[in-house]
């Protein structure tokens, strides 16, 4: 699942949800991003922070 955060509150909600659901988060900040090499395999969250820049 990819989540595109636009506010700090979005980030907080995703982190809280992931913690409650025992789901890992991989963070993308707008630079290079290699999904295959990241930690988002399986049922995890990719948190895209490029909307905050």
PyMOL commands that set and color helices and strands:
alter all, ss='L'
color gray80, all
select helices_A, chain A and resi 8-21+35-37+50-52
alter helices_A, ss='H'
color red, helices_A
select strands_A, chain A and resi 2-4+25-28+45-48
alter strands_A, ss='S'
color yellow, strands_A
deselect
rebuild
show_as cartoon
